[in-house]
Amino acid sequence: MNHTFTQVREVVSSVLQIKIDGFPMAMAKMKDGTDSFKSTCNVDGYDWEIRFLGDRDDYPGLELVFLGESRTSLMAVLSVKVVVTDKIYAYDYVLPLNESKTVARAFHRRFDRSLPMYLVSHREGYYLDSCSSLTVECTVTVFRKPEHAEGAIPVPSSDLTQHLGDLLCSQATADVVFSVEGESFAAHKSVLAARSPVFMTDFFTDRKEENCQRVEIQDMGVTVFKAMLGFIYTDAVPGLDENLEAATVAFAENLLCAAVRYRLDRLKVMCKRRLARAMDANTVASMLSLAERQNCSWLKALCIEFITGGSQENLDAVLATEGCKHLSASSPLLMAELLKAAHGKKCTGSCKTVTVASLENQLRILRSTQAATVRTVKHTYTQLNEGVQSVYLLKIDGFSVTKATVGNNTNCIKSRCTVDGYDLEIRLYPAYHQNQDVYYSVNLELAFLGKACTEGVEASLSGRLVEYQSYGAAPSEYTPVSKVFRQPSDCTSPIYIRRSIAIYSQAPTSLTVECSITMFRDQKLIHLPISDLHQQLNELLDSVIGVDVMFTVSGESFFAHKNILAARSPVFKAEFYGGMEENTARHVEIKDMEAQVFKAMLHFIYTDMVPCEFDNQPETVDGTAMAQHPETVDGTAMAQHLLVAADRYGLDRLKVMSEHRLSLSIGIETVASTLALAEQFNCPHLKTKCLDFISGGSSKQLDAVLETEGYKNLEVSHPSVLRELLKVTHRNKRSRPTDS
């Protein structure tokens, strides 16, 4: 008896409701090309835009536009459903249009768009231009790629932030020291300039501090500066989201001010998300004041919604706080915004500095003017929900034995997984019941293994029986259950997936259950964009700002920054900061390497990514599909050269990525040369795949490999490999198909 637990897919979905009042006028403007309706959303850290089209008579169209920057291709789906509209007349019938349409597309670069999708009914005679308003529900779903293709060499996760974090901690190669409240912090100008345009200006653009070795930071605490410095190097702030204590809220407010000061946009969003989670009646007024001062429109909107959208008791509690009293004294215009947002709610005595009666009169005049105005087009959209769904297959071989071993209620089969950063556990209880008939039931539970969170995390579990080897046809039953997790070991209520069988039948021998887990995200939280660390370092490399070393490779020159090279490569670290002669050199000549290969390696050092030449076949380094680039060099040859370069400079991840790429292109003509490369540079996984390819095929395939030039070179350069090949071939002899 054994069981396997395999992830099938993972998607991130965001649902928006878009409403157009004055729809006939909107259609006319779209047809003339004078106006369009666009709604921007952020799904899985990427920016998207839903656009309405009007180039087909009577039928509104929609398309999905990619606005982000992608490392590889992204697969996304746009689904549209008309949920509210006027009645639509079709001949003698009155019918609502409620069809759902879906279009799928692989997005490769900025402004890629899906094929247009038109809201056309399958029945003729639907005239949408007669509708005074139209409301559609749009779902944008982004498919996350698996970490690696099945059977391929797994590529480790990026270690760029770890290397930069180690660079910060080492302080050995630092070229600037900051003094904050008497404490000193060593750092590197090039990294600071890549991440912050303010530091770029300070150190390189104005050149007023280019040669400065010490900088004093005023009006900032040690804890905040240290956290900001850590973020610059690692793109993370440990502990920022772990609790909701007042001290952490104050820390987030101060860190937000630092992020605004040094224009660290992603850190700014992280702080706003943290503050949004801690918002309550006691803190909302001070957060609103902070959002106004720091020009944080989203946080400001959340604060106003919290104050005006709750109960009268909530509003009274806010108005009674010291923060609100200070706000009313210092920002009467902001209090006026609150009053307008509350639609005339009475203000308590704590807002005496605001002329309430005057503002209410102005609001009445504004409303009467709007009521008398000719109706125009109005376009609004609301985000309904967002969630991350992961689908797993749990297969139990020898289920009848498992049932007897595990039992009905006490023990269970446990499978752990991580969804949207939360650690979870699926628990399966085999069970047997008898009433008038006999059926076997699989009970599923979802357990929360993460840290305690007072605000709660909502999750949903569903199960579907997809394979049932015993008596009768394969069943399928789908049952969802939801729960808000707050404490570790919290569990959902069990869901039952059952299969009725004849009364004296045996238990099934094999059983497979499809488990779907959905983690719902809090819509009050501000979307956190994906990390832009790699992009900013790449821009630093291209700008040639602050470079301190030049490489000459095959007649071409390349400029770089010694401390970044040293952080990523132990060989460069020894050359530039060890006892070698290059430690003071500003010019280094690289021999036995092509310029294009060195350029690709340099690109990887700064970005942890490989260039497009590496991926000019349908698979990328993570095994997923991608558009071809026929104008580039051969990707297999580039991978071979990069493997050699990665081994030479100690770039372990690039070496594994090259192994992975070569494993995807193993064929009759390439397997012998790839095997020689794997043997020479100690690549055991790649070597095993080559040996299996040669020995696992037909005799005709083996003969073809033996005739290649690569195999003849292998005989001369690595004769020891032939002995291993003989052993593997002998072991697989019986499994090889017989030649016809």
matplotlib code that plots the C-alpha trace (Angstrom):
import matplotlib.pyplot as plt

x = [0.0, 1.3, 0.0, 1.2, 0.3, 0.8, 0.0, -1.9, -2.2, -2.4, -4.3, -4.9, -8.4, -9.8, -13.5, -14.6, -18.0, -18.1, -21.1, -21.8, -24.7, -25.8, -24.8, -26.3, -24.2, -21.2, -21.6, -21.9, -18.7, -16.8, -17.9, -16.7, -13.4, -13.8, -14.0, -13.2, -13.8, -10.8, -10.6, -7.2, -6.7, -3.8, -3.8, -0.9, 1.3, 0.8, -1.2, -4.0, -6.5, -10.0, -11.0, -14.5, -14.6, -17.3, -16.2, -19.1, -22.7, -24.9, -22.5, -20.0, -16.7, -14.0, -10.3, -7.6, -4.4, -1.2, 0.4, 3.2, 6.7, 7.1, 10.2, 8.6, 5.2, 2.0, -1.1, -4.3, -8.0, -10.7, -14.2, -17.2, -20.8, -23.6, -25.2, -27.5, -29.0, -32.3, -34.7, -33.7, -36.4, -36.1, -39.1, -42.0, -39.7, -38.2, -34.9, -31.9, -28.4, -26.4, -24.0, -20.4, -17.6, -13.9, -10.8, -7.3, -4.0, -0.3, 1.1, 4.8, 5.4, 3.8, 0.6, 0.0, -3.8, -6.2, -8.4, -11.6, -14.6, -18.1, -21.2, -23.4, -26.2, -26.7, -30.2, -30.6, -32.5, -30.6, -30.2, -27.9, -27.8, -31.3, -30.2, -29.8, -27.2, -25.0, -23.3, -20.8, -18.8, -15.3, -12.9, -9.2, -7.4, -3.6, -2.2, 1.0, 3.6, 4.9, 8.4, 9.7, 8.4, 7.7, 10.8, 13.0, 16.0, 14.5, 15.9, 16.4, 14.7, 16.3, 19.2, 19.6, 18.2, 20.2, 23.4, 22.7, 21.7, 25.0, 26.7, 25.1, 26.0, 29.6, 30.4, 33.8, 33.2, 31.2, 32.1, 29.8, 28.9, 25.7, 25.5, 22.1, 21.6, 25.2, 25.2, 27.0, 25.8, 28.0, 26.5, 27.3, 26.6, 25.8, 23.1, 21.6, 21.5, 19.9, 17.0, 16.4, 16.4, 17.2, 20.4, 21.2, 21.0, 23.0, 25.8, 26.1, 23.9, 24.8, 28.1, 28.0, 28.5, 30.2, 33.4, 31.7, 32.5, 30.2, 26.7, 24.7, 20.9, 18.8, 15.1, 15.1, 15.4, 17.9, 15.3, 13.6, 16.8, 18.0, 14.8, 14.9, 18.4, 17.5, 14.6, 16.9, 19.1, 16.5, 13.2, 11.7, 11.0, 10.9, 8.4, 6.4, 3.2, 3.6, 1.5, -0.8, 0.6, 0.7, 4.5, 4.5, 1.9, 4.0, 7.0, 5.0, 4.0, 7.7, 8.8, 6.2, 7.6, 11.1, 9.9, 8.3, 11.4, 13.7, 11.0, 11.0, 7.6, 7.3, 8.2, 5.6, 2.9, 4.1, 3.7, 0.3, -0.9, 0.4, -1.5, -4.7, -4.7, -4.3, -7.0, -9.6, -11.5, -8.5, -5.9, -7.9, -7.8, -4.0, -3.7, -5.9, -3.7, -0.6, -2.0, -2.9, 0.6, 2.4, 0.0, -1.2, -4.5, -5.4, -4.8, -6.7, -9.7, -9.6, -9.6, -12.5, -14.5, -13.8, -15.0, -18.1, -19.1, -19.7, -22.3, -23.2, -21.5, -18.3, -18.4, -18.9, -16.0, -13.7, -14.8, -14.1, -10.4, -7.6, -6.4, -9.7, -9.6, -6.1, -7.2, -10.1, -7.8, -5.0, -6.9, -10.4, -10.5, -9.9, -12.8, -14.9, -14.1, -15.2, -18.5, -19.2, -18.3, -20.7, -23.5, -24.6, -24.1, -24.1, -20.8, -20.2, -18.8, -15.2, -15.3, -16.1, -13.4, -15.4, -18.4, -20.8, -23.9, -22.1, -20.7, -24.1, -25.7, -23.0, -23.6, -27.4, -26.7, -24.3, -26.9, -29.6, -27.3, -26.4, -30.1, -30.9, -28.0, -28.6, -27.7, -24.2, -22.1, -20.8, -18.4, -17.7, -16.1, -15.8, -13.6, -15.7, -13.2, -9.7, -8.3, -5.5, -6.6, -4.3, -5.4, -3.8, -4.3, -4.1, -3.8, -3.9, -2.7, -4.0, -6.9, -8.6, -5.4, -5.3, -8.9, -8.2, -4.9, -6.0, -9.4, -12.6, -12.1, -8.8, -5.9, -5.7, -3.5, -1.9, -0.5, 1.0, 1.0, 1.5, -1.1, -0.6, 2.1, 0.0, 1.0, -1.9, -2.6, -5.2, -6.3, -8.1, -10.1, -11.2, -14.6, -17.2, -21.0, -23.9, -27.6, -29.9, -27.0, -23.2, -21.0, -17.4, -16.9, -13.8, -13.8, -11.6, -10.5, -8.3, -6.1, -4.3, -0.7, 0.3, 0.7, -2.2, -3.9, -6.6, -8.2, -8.6, -7.8, -10.7, -10.2, -12.3, -11.8, -13.5, -13.0, -13.8, -13.5, -11.7, -10.6, -12.2, -10.8, -13.3, -16.9, -18.8, -18.0, -15.7, -17.8, -17.6, -19.0, -18.1, -18.6, -17.2, -16.7, -15.3, -13.8, -12.0, -8.8, -7.5, -5.4, -2.9, -4.6, -8.0, -9.8, -12.7, -15.7, -15.3, -16.6, -17.8, -17.2, -18.9, -19.5, -22.3, -21.6, -23.3, -23.8, -21.2, -18.6, -15.0, -13.4, -11.7, -8.0, -7.1, -8.6, -7.7, -9.2, -8.9, -8.5, -9.0, -7.9, -8.8, -7.4, -9.4, -7.6, -8.8, -10.1, -9.2, -5.5, -3.6, -2.1, 1.6, 3.4, 5.9, 9.5, 11.4, 14.8, 16.0, 14.7, 16.4, 19.7, 19.5, 18.8, 21.9, 24.0, 22.7, 23.2, 27.0, 26.5, 29.0, 30.9, 34.4, 35.6, 35.8, 36.0, 37.4, 36.0, 36.8, 37.4, 34.2, 34.1, 31.6, 31.3, 30.2, 30.3, 32.8, 30.7, 27.7, 30.0, 31.6, 28.2, 27.1, 30.3, 32.9, 35.5, 34.9, 35.0, 38.4, 39.7, 38.5, 38.7, 41.1, 44.9, 44.8, 46.3, 42.9, 41.8, 42.8, 42.5, 39.9, 40.4, 40.2, 40.6, 38.6, 40.0, 38.5, 34.9, 32.7, 31.5, 27.8, 28.2, 29.9, 27.1, 24.5, 26.4, 26.6, 22.9, 22.3, 24.5, 22.5, 19.0, 19.1, 17.6, 18.9, 18.5, 16.1, 18.8, 18.6, 14.9, 14.6, 12.7, 9.1, 10.4, 11.9, 14.2, 11.3, 9.9, 6.9, 5.8, 7.1, 7.2, 10.1, 12.8, 14.2, 16.4, 18.6, 21.4, 20.9, 19.6, 21.3, 24.7, 24.2, 23.2, 26.4, 28.6, 26.8, 27.2, 31.0, 31.0, 28.8, 31.1, 34.2, 32.7, 30.8, 27.3, 25.5, 22.0, 23.0, 24.7, 21.5, 19.5, 21.9, 21.6, 17.8, 17.8, 20.2, 18.0, 15.1, 17.0, 18.5, 18.4, 20.3, 22.7, 23.2, 23.2, 26.8, 28.2, 25.9, 27.0, 30.7, 29.8, 28.0, 30.9, 33.5, 31.7, 30.2, 26.5, 25.1, 21.4, 22.2, 24.5, 21.8, 19.3, 21.8, 22.6, 18.9, 18.2, 21.0, 20.2, 16.4, 15.6, 15.5, 18.5, 18.0, 18.2, 21.4, 23.0, 22.3, 23.8, 27.0, 27.4, 27.5, 30.7, 29.8, 30.0, 33.3, 34.7, 33.2, 35.2, 38.4, 37.8, 35.8, 36.3, 35.2, 31.7, 31.4, 31.6, 28.8, 26.8, 27.4, 26.0, 22.9, 22.3, 22.5, 20.1, 17.6, 18.0, 14.8, 12.7, 13.9, 11.4, 12.3, 13.2, 10.7]
y = [0.0, 3.5, 6.9, 9.7, 13.4, 15.4, 19.0, 19.3, 23.1, 26.4, 29.5, 33.0, 34.4, 37.9, 38.7, 42.2, 43.7, 46.4, 48.6, 51.1, 53.5, 55.2, 52.2, 53.3, 56.5, 54.5, 52.1, 55.1, 56.7, 53.4, 52.9, 56.3, 55.7, 58.7, 56.9, 53.5, 51.9, 50.5, 48.8, 48.0, 45.2, 43.4, 39.6, 37.5, 40.7, 41.5, 44.5, 43.8, 45.9, 44.9, 47.0, 47.4, 47.3, 48.8, 47.8, 45.3, 46.5, 46.1, 43.8, 45.1, 43.3, 42.9, 42.0, 41.4, 43.5, 42.6, 45.7, 44.1, 42.9, 39.1, 37.0, 34.3, 33.8, 33.9, 32.0, 33.9, 33.6, 36.2, 35.0, 37.4, 37.0, 39.5, 39.5, 42.6, 44.4, 45.8, 43.4, 42.7, 42.3, 39.5, 39.3, 38.5, 37.3, 39.2, 37.5, 38.5, 38.0, 35.9, 33.9, 33.3, 33.5, 32.6, 33.4, 32.1, 33.5, 33.2, 36.7, 37.2, 41.0, 44.3, 45.3, 41.8, 41.3, 38.5, 37.9, 40.1, 38.5, 39.7, 39.4, 37.7, 35.4, 32.1, 33.3, 36.0, 39.2, 40.4, 44.2, 45.4, 49.0, 49.4, 48.8, 51.8, 50.1, 47.0, 45.1, 42.3, 40.1, 39.6, 37.0, 37.2, 33.9, 33.6, 30.1, 29.6, 27.5, 24.3, 24.6, 22.1, 19.7, 16.1, 14.0, 17.0, 18.1, 20.4, 23.9, 25.4, 28.7, 32.0, 32.8, 36.4, 37.9, 35.5, 36.5, 40.2, 39.7, 38.0, 40.9, 43.4, 41.3, 40.7, 44.5, 43.4, 45.1, 48.2, 51.6, 53.8, 54.0, 55.5, 57.1, 56.8, 57.9, 57.1, 53.7, 52.8, 50.8, 49.7, 49.4, 49.4, 52.5, 50.5, 48.4, 51.4, 53.3, 50.4, 50.3, 53.9, 56.9, 59.1, 57.2, 57.2, 61.0, 61.3, 59.0, 59.3, 61.8, 65.0, 63.5, 65.5, 62.4, 60.1, 60.0, 60.3, 57.5, 58.5, 59.8, 61.0, 60.2, 62.4, 62.2, 58.4, 55.8, 53.0, 50.2, 51.8, 52.5, 49.0, 47.5, 49.8, 48.8, 45.1, 45.6, 47.2, 44.1, 41.3, 42.8, 41.7, 43.0, 40.1, 40.5, 43.2, 41.1, 38.8, 40.6, 43.6, 45.2, 48.9, 49.0, 47.2, 49.6, 52.6, 50.9, 50.4, 54.1, 55.2, 52.7, 54.1, 57.6, 56.2, 54.4, 57.6, 59.6, 57.2, 56.3, 52.6, 51.8, 48.2, 48.8, 51.6, 49.1, 46.6, 49.2, 50.2, 46.6, 46.2, 49.3, 48.3, 45.0, 46.9, 49.5, 50.0, 52.8, 53.9, 54.0, 55.0, 58.8, 58.8, 56.5, 58.8, 61.8, 59.8, 58.7, 62.3, 63.6, 60.8, 60.9, 57.3, 57.5, 53.8, 53.8, 57.1, 55.5, 52.5, 54.8, 56.9, 53.8, 52.4, 55.6, 56.3, 52.8, 51.3, 51.8, 55.0, 53.5, 53.0, 56.5, 57.9, 55.9, 57.3, 60.8, 60.5, 59.6, 62.0, 61.2, 62.5, 65.6, 66.3, 65.7, 68.1, 70.8, 70.3, 69.2, 70.7, 70.0, 66.3, 66.4, 67.9, 64.9, 62.6, 64.5, 64.3, 60.6, 60.0, 61.6, 64.1, 62.1, 64.4, 65.3, 65.2, 68.0, 66.7, 68.3, 71.9, 73.3, 72.2, 74.3, 71.4, 73.3, 75.1, 71.9, 70.2, 73.0, 72.8, 69.1, 69.6, 72.1, 69.6, 66.8, 69.0, 70.1, 66.5, 65.5, 68.2, 67.4, 65.5, 61.9, 61.0, 57.8, 56.5, 53.7, 51.9, 48.7, 46.8, 43.9, 41.1, 38.6, 37.1, 33.7, 31.2, 27.7, 24.7, 21.3, 18.0, 14.4, 12.0, 8.4, 5.4, 2.1, -0.9, 1.0, -2.1, -2.6, 1.1, 1.0, -1.8, -0.3, 3.3, 2.7, 4.7, 7.6, 7.5, 7.5, 9.1, 9.7, 13.1, 15.2, 18.6, 21.5, 25.3, 27.5, 31.2, 31.1, 29.2, 25.8, 23.3, 19.6, 17.4, 14.6, 11.6, 9.1, 5.9, 4.8, 2.0, 2.4, 0.1, 0.9, -0.8, -0.7, -0.7, 2.2, 3.2, 6.8, 8.9, 11.7, 14.8, 17.5, 20.6, 21.6, 24.9, 24.6, 28.3, 30.9, 32.3, 35.3, 37.2, 38.5, 35.0, 33.3, 32.0, 28.7, 26.3, 22.5, 20.4, 16.8, 14.8, 11.0, 10.5, 6.8, 3.9, 0.4, -2.2, -2.7, -0.6, 2.7, 5.4, 7.7, 11.5, 13.6, 17.1, 18.7, 22.0, 23.2, 26.5, 27.8, 30.8, 29.7, 31.6, 29.2, 26.4, 23.0, 24.6, 22.2, 22.3, 20.1, 16.8, 16.4, 13.0, 11.5, 8.2, 5.4, 2.9, -0.7, -4.1, -5.4, -8.1, -6.4, -6.1, -2.7, -1.0, -1.8, 1.7, 5.1, 8.6, 11.8, 15.2, 17.8, 21.5, 24.1, 27.8, 30.5, 33.7, 37.0, 39.9, 42.6, 45.3, 44.5, 46.5, 44.3, 43.7, 43.9, 41.3, 41.9, 44.3, 43.6, 41.7, 44.4, 47.2, 45.4, 44.8, 48.5, 49.3, 46.9, 48.5, 52.1, 51.6, 53.9, 53.3, 50.6, 49.9, 47.0, 46.4, 43.0, 42.3, 39.1, 38.2, 41.8, 43.2, 45.2, 44.7, 47.0, 45.7, 46.3, 44.3, 44.0, 42.5, 40.1, 39.1, 38.6, 36.2, 34.3, 33.0, 33.1, 36.8, 37.4, 35.8, 37.7, 41.1, 41.0, 38.2, 38.0, 37.7, 40.4, 41.4, 42.8, 46.3, 45.9, 47.9, 45.9, 42.1, 40.0, 36.8, 34.1, 30.9, 32.3, 33.8, 37.3, 36.3, 33.6, 36.1, 38.6, 35.9, 35.0, 38.6, 39.0, 36.0, 37.4, 40.6, 39.2, 35.4, 34.9, 33.6, 35.5, 34.5, 32.7, 30.1, 29.4, 29.3, 26.1, 25.4, 24.8, 27.3, 26.6, 25.6, 23.2, 25.3, 26.4, 29.6, 31.3, 30.4, 32.9, 31.6, 34.7, 33.7, 31.3, 27.6, 27.3, 23.9, 25.3, 28.3, 26.0, 24.0, 27.1, 28.5, 25.2, 25.5, 29.1, 28.4, 25.7, 28.0, 30.8, 28.8, 29.8, 26.8, 27.7, 28.7, 25.3, 23.4, 25.6, 24.7, 21.0, 21.3, 22.9, 20.2, 17.5, 18.8, 18.6, 15.1, 13.3, 10.9, 13.7, 15.4, 12.7, 11.6, 15.2, 16.0, 12.9, 13.9, 17.3, 15.8, 13.6, 16.3, 18.9, 16.5, 16.7, 13.4, 14.0, 15.0, 12.0, 9.6, 11.0, 10.5, 7.0, 6.1, 7.6, 5.6, 2.3, 2.6, 2.8, 0.3, -1.4, 0.8, 4.0, 2.6, 1.9, 5.5, 6.9, 4.8, 6.3, 9.9, 12.0, 12.8, 9.2, 8.7, 11.7, 10.2, 6.9, 8.9, 11.5, 9.5, 5.7, 5.1, 6.2, 3.4, 0.8, 2.5, 2.6, -1.1, -1.9, 0.3, -1.2, -4.7, -3.9, -2.4, -5.1, -7.0, -3.9, -2.8, -3.4, -6.1, -5.0, -6.0]
z = [0.0, -0.9, -1.8, -4.0, -3.9, -7.1, -7.9, -11.1, -11.5, -9.7, -10.8, -9.4, -10.2, -9.7, -10.2, -11.2, -11.8, -14.5, -15.0, -17.8, -17.3, -20.5, -22.6, -26.0, -25.8, -24.8, -27.8, -30.1, -28.8, -29.0, -32.7, -33.6, -31.9, -29.7, -26.4, -24.8, -21.4, -19.6, -16.2, -14.7, -12.3, -10.7, -10.7, -9.3, -9.1, -12.8, -14.1, -16.6, -18.5, -19.6, -22.6, -24.1, -27.9, -30.2, -33.7, -34.2, -34.7, -31.6, -29.8, -27.2, -27.3, -24.6, -24.7, -22.1, -22.3, -20.5, -18.9, -16.8, -17.4, -17.7, -17.3, -19.5, -21.1, -19.0, -19.8, -18.8, -19.4, -19.5, -18.7, -19.1, -18.0, -18.3, -14.8, -14.8, -17.8, -19.0, -20.7, -24.2, -26.8, -29.4, -31.7, -29.3, -26.5, -23.6, -22.6, -20.5, -21.9, -19.4, -21.5, -20.3, -22.8, -22.3, -24.3, -23.5, -24.6, -23.8, -23.1, -23.8, -23.6, -22.5, -24.4, -25.7, -25.9, -26.2, -29.2, -29.0, -27.5, -28.3, -26.2, -28.8, -27.9, -29.7, -30.6, -33.2, -32.5, -29.3, -29.5, -26.7, -28.0, -26.6, -23.0, -20.9, -18.7, -18.9, -16.1, -16.7, -14.4, -15.6, -14.2, -15.0, -14.3, -14.5, -14.7, -12.6, -14.2, -12.5, -11.0, -13.5, -16.1, -15.1, -15.3, -16.0, -13.9, -11.2, -11.2, -7.7, -6.8, -7.3, -4.9, -6.0, -2.8, -0.6, -2.3, -2.0, 1.6, 2.3, 0.5, 2.9, 6.0, 5.0, 4.7, 3.2, -0.2, 1.0, -0.4, 1.7, 5.4, 6.8, 10.3, 11.9, 15.5, 16.2, 14.6, 11.4, 8.4, 5.6, 2.1, -1.6, -3.8, -6.9, -5.2, -3.6, -6.9, -8.7, -6.2, -5.4, -7.8, -4.9, -4.1, -7.8, -7.8, -4.6, -5.6, -9.4, -11.2, -9.3, -8.4, -5.2, -3.1, -5.7, -3.7, -0.4, 2.0, 4.8, 4.8, 7.8, 7.9, 9.9, 10.9, 10.7, 13.5, 13.5, 13.3, 10.3, 8.4, 9.0, 7.7, 4.6, 3.9, 4.2, 1.8, -0.7, -0.8, -0.3, -1.4, 2.0, 5.5, 7.9, 10.7, 9.0, 8.7, 11.7, 14.3, 14.6, 17.7, 18.0, 17.9, 14.6, 13.2, 14.2, 12.6, 9.4, 9.4, 9.8, 7.2, 4.8, 5.2, 4.5, 1.4, 0.1, 0.8, -1.2, -3.8, -3.0, -4.6, -3.6, 0.0, 0.0, -1.1, 1.6, 4.3, 3.0, 3.0, 6.6, 7.8, 6.0, 8.0, 11.3, 10.5, 13.3, 14.9, 17.0, 14.2, 11.1, 11.6, 12.0, 9.0, 7.0, 7.9, 7.0, 3.7, 2.8, 3.7, 1.7, -1.3, -0.8, -2.6, -2.1, 1.6, 1.8, 0.0, 2.4, 5.4, 4.1, 3.3, 6.8, 8.4, 6.3, 5.3, 8.7, 11.4, 13.2, 16.3, 14.3, 13.1, 16.6, 17.9, 15.2, 15.8, 19.5, 19.1, 19.6, 16.0, 14.6, 16.8, 15.5, 11.9, 12.2, 13.5, 11.0, 7.8, 7.5, 3.8, 4.5, 7.0, 4.2, 2.0, 4.8, 5.2, 1.5, 1.5, 4.4, 2.4, 5.0, 8.2, 11.2, 12.7, 16.4, 18.6, 18.0, 14.5, 15.6, 13.3, 10.2, 9.1, 9.0, 8.0, 5.2, 3.8, 4.0, 2.1, -0.6, -0.8, -1.3, -4.1, -5.7, -5.6, -7.1, -9.9, -10.7, -10.7, -13.2, -15.5, -18.8, -18.3, -19.4, -19.7, -16.3, -16.0, -12.7, -11.6, -8.3, -7.4, -5.9, -4.8, -5.5, -4.7, -5.4, -6.3, -6.3, -7.6, -6.4, -7.2, -4.2, -5.4, -3.1, -4.4, -2.4, -1.1, 0.5, 2.6, 3.4, 4.6, 7.0, 8.2, 8.6, 10.0, 10.0, 12.4, 14.2, 11.7, 8.3, 5.3, 5.5, 2.6, 3.1, 0.7, 0.5, -1.2, -1.5, 1.2, 3.7, 5.0, 4.9, 5.2, 3.5, 5.6, 4.0, 6.1, 4.4, 5.7, 5.3, 5.8, 5.5, 5.3, 2.8, 0.4, 0.8, -0.1, 0.5, 1.5, 1.5, 4.1, 3.4, 5.8, 5.3, 8.3, 8.8, 9.8, 9.6, 12.3, 14.3, 12.6, 14.3, 11.2, 9.8, 6.4, 4.4, 2.5, 0.6, 0.0, -2.6, -3.7, -6.7, -7.1, -10.5, -10.3, -8.6, -9.6, -8.5, -9.5, -11.9, -13.6, -12.3, -10.1, -9.8, -6.9, -6.0, -2.6, -1.3, 2.2, 3.5, 6.8, 8.2, 9.8, 12.8, 14.8, 13.9, 13.6, 12.7, 10.4, 8.0, 8.6, 6.7, 3.2, 2.0, -1.4, -1.8, -4.3, -3.9, -4.9, -4.7, -1.1, -1.2, -3.4, -2.4, -1.5, -4.4, -5.0, -6.2, -5.6, -6.8, -5.4, -6.9, -4.2, -4.9, -2.3, -2.7, -0.5, -0.7, -0.3, 1.7, -0.7, 1.7, 1.2, -1.5, -4.2, -3.8, -7.2, -8.1, -7.2, -9.5, -8.1, -11.2, -13.5, -11.5, -11.5, -15.2, -15.8, -13.6, -15.8, -19.1, -17.8, -17.1, -14.1, -11.2, -13.0, -11.7, -14.0, -17.7, -19.3, -22.8, -24.3, -28.0, -28.8, -27.2, -24.0, -21.1, -18.0, -14.6, -10.8, -8.8, -5.6, -7.5, -9.3, -6.0, -4.4, -7.0, -7.9, -5.4, -8.2, -8.9, -5.1, -4.9, -7.9, -6.8, -3.0, -2.3, -2.8, -6.6, -8.8, -10.2, -6.9, -7.9, -11.6, -13.6, -16.8, -17.1, -20.2, -20.4, -22.7, -24.0, -24.0, -26.7, -26.2, -26.6, -23.9, -21.5, -22.1, -21.3, -18.1, -17.0, -17.6, -15.4, -12.6, -12.4, -13.0, -12.2, -15.7, -19.0, -22.3, -25.0, -26.9, -24.2, -24.9, -28.7, -28.6, -27.3, -23.7, -21.3, -18.5, -16.3, -19.0, -20.0, -23.5, -25.1, -28.4, -30.7, -31.6, -35.0, -35.4, -32.3, -32.0, -31.3, -27.7, -27.1, -28.1, -25.8, -22.9, -23.5, -23.4, -20.3, -18.5, -19.0, -17.9, -14.9, -13.7, -14.3, -12.1, -9.5, -10.6, -9.4, -10.4, -13.9, -14.2, -13.2, -15.5, -18.3, -17.4, -17.5, -20.9, -22.3, -20.9, -22.9, -26.2, -25.9, -29.2, -31.4, -32.7, -29.3, -26.7, -27.0, -26.8, -23.9, -22.1, -22.5, -21.2, -18.2, -17.4, -17.7, -15.5, -13.0, -13.9, -12.5, -13.3, -16.9, -17.2, -16.1, -18.6, -21.4, -20.4, -20.1, -23.6, -25.2, -23.5, -23.2, -26.9, -29.7, -31.3, -34.4, -32.2, -30.5, -33.8, -34.9, -31.8, -32.3, -35.8, -34.6, -34.4, -30.9, -29.9, -31.6, -29.7, -26.5, -27.1, -27.2, -24.5, -21.9, -22.3, -18.7, -19.6, -22.1, -19.3, -17.5, -20.7, -21.2, -17.7, -18.1, -21.6, -20.2, -17.4, -19.8, -22.5, -21.6, -21.6, -25.1, -27.9, -30.3, -33.8, -36.4]

ax = plt.figure().add_subplot(projection="3d")
ax.plot(x, y, z, "-o")
ax.set_aspect("equal")
plt.show()
